Amino acid sequence: MTSDKPSPSAAPICQGCGAVLSRTVVDLGLQPLANSYITPERADAPEPVYPLHARVCDACLLVQVDDVVPAEDIFDKDYAYFSSFSDSWLAHCKRYAEDMAARFDLGPQSRVVEIASNDGYMLQYFVAMGIPVMGIEPAANVAETAIAKGVPTEIAFFGLDTARRMVAEGWAADLLAAKNVLAHVPDINDFVAGVREILKPEGVFTVEFPHLLNLIEQVQFDTIYHEHFTYLSLLAVKTIAERQGLKIVDVTKQPTHGGSLRVFMAREQSAHTVTANVQALLDEEVAAGLDRPAGYEGFDARVRAVRTGLLDFLRTAKDEGKRVVAYGAAAKGNTLLNYCGITVADVDFVVDRNPAKQDTLLPGSHIPVRTVDALVAARPDHVLILPWNIKDEVMRQLPEVAGWGGDFVIAVPEIRVATGAL
């Protein structure tokens, strides 16, 4: 693998406020791009790796990775993540569409826009209700999938310029949605400025993101990878929103992605009132120390303990002659595997339901990706679930594992092994 990284003399700068970043949250070393799956014929080609170093800004408390990879290199035309391959995620999005349509009285007269709409996984439910929609998606291959299923989609990165163009084309939004995208933007200020621009005067922006509090408390370090530029607390998001003339009017906790927040924003001058949920969540973050730089110390050592636990487990399995197969060619799994230095010597192969990932090799580790049927045929002793956030769904899909005497394993926040609930 080859290393592409900035000059060591270049001090990293906070993308939120411009302050110099000097405080490490965790350093995960040199890693390949987590969603850059490798075709077998390119197995021996040089593979770029980049520093994966998360820091917290002492000034505005925004947690972020060093800006070392252009967004165009991550979200290219062959981007491999398709949202529709998780049944639990689709169910979550269907509930969201129904709830938002009812809460904001959306109908044929409304405009619903989603940023990073992927393969139309969520907007399809608004389409089914007869509500006009428009997706904005930078990855051409997944956008084309959405268009083919009847979800109108603009192929573009979202920011202030795109927002102005969309408004000029009649797409000022009553409801603007962004699910797990705010963390993916390299210029968060331009993105949020675009949010304000595209909202109608009384429009609402809902944004979901994994909650930084859970990442820290549950050692979810594997959710850190290059396409996630930031790791968000409500405290930091409030600062960013207010900088662009928006106010947070509500927040709810969601079970997705290991514990997420759904934040509701509106223009500062809108009539939307702020619920008590907002202050309650801010108080929770303050109690956990997220309002001060010292609250982020000690995380790196806890991450190293997870690595030790997984490597000890795999070493024992190998010594006992037991086979380990992984489930889920997820980006978080690639962070975990590469940080731990795990290869095919430790894990035979990984399976995934997404055909775009099958018959490829995982970035970095080069573990082959196969169909789920291959796992059933192999009858491994241990099934290492890499996307631990959908572990219950995975275990329901594979009841036969217990039948052949196998079990399921997750590594975060610590090694857990079980045939039933993990």
Stockholm file with secondary structure:
# STOCKHOLM 1.0

chainA/1-422         MTSDKPSPSAAPICQGCGAVLSRTVVDLGLQPLANSYITPERADAPEPVYPLHARVCDACLLVQVDDVVPAEDIFDKDYAYFSSFSDSWLAHCKRYAEDMAARFDLGPQSRVVEIASNDGYMLQYFVAMGIPVMGIEPAANVAETAIAKGVPTEIAFFGLDTARRMVAEGWAADLLAAKNVLAHVPDINDFVAGVREILKPEGVFTVEFPHLLNLIEQVQFDTIYHEHFTYLSLLAVKTIAERQGLKIVDVTKQPTHGGSLRVFMAREQSAHTVTANVQALLDEEVAAGLDRPAGYEGFDARVRAVRTGLLDFLRTAKDEGKRVVAYGAAAKGNTLLNYCGITVADVDFVVDRNPAKQDTLLPGSHIPVRTVDALVAARPDHVLILPWNIKDEVMRQLPEVAGWGGDFVIAVPEIRVATGAL
#=GR chainA/1-422 SS CEECCCCTTSCCBCTTTCCBCCEEEEEEEEECCTTCCBCGGGTTSCCEEEEEEEEECTTTCCEEECCCSCHHHHSCTTCCCCGGGCHHHHHHHHHHHHHHHHHTTCCTTCCEEEESCTTSTTHHHHHHTTCCEEEECSCHHHHHHHHHTTCCEECSCCSHHHHHHHHHTTCCEEEEEEESCGGGCSCHHHHHHHHHHHEEEEEEEEEEEEBHHHHHHTTCGGGCCTTCCEEBCHHHHHHHHHHTTEEEEEEEEECGGGSEEEEEEEETTSSCCCCHHHHHHHHHHHHTTTTSGGGGTTHHHHHHHHHHHHHHHHHHHHHTTCCEEEECCCHHHHHHHHHHTCCTTTCCCEECSCTTTTTSBCTTTCCBEECHHHHHHHCCSEEEESCGGGHHHHHHHCTHHHHTTCEEEECSSSCEEESSCC
#=GC SS_cons         CEECCCCTTSCCBCTTTCCBCCEEEEEEEEECCTTCCBCGGGTTSCCEEEEEEEEECTTTCCEEECCCSCHHHHSCTTCCCCGGGCHHHHHHHHHHHHHHHHHTTCCTTCCEEEESCTTSTTHHHHHHTTCCEEEECSCHHHHHHHHHTTCCEECSCCSHHHHHHHHHTTCCEEEEEEESCGGGCSCHHHHHHHHHHHEEEEEEEEEEEEBHHHHHHTTCGGGCCTTCCEEBCHHHHHHHHHHTTEEEEEEEEECGGGSEEEEEEEETTSSCCCCHHHHHHHHHHHHTTTTSGGGGTTHHHHHHHHHHHHHHHHHHHHHTTCCEEEECCCHHHHHHHHHHTCCTTTCCCEECSCTTTTTSBCTTTCCBEECHHHHHHHCCSEEEESCGGGHHHHHHHCTHHHHTTCEEEECSSSCEEESSCC
//
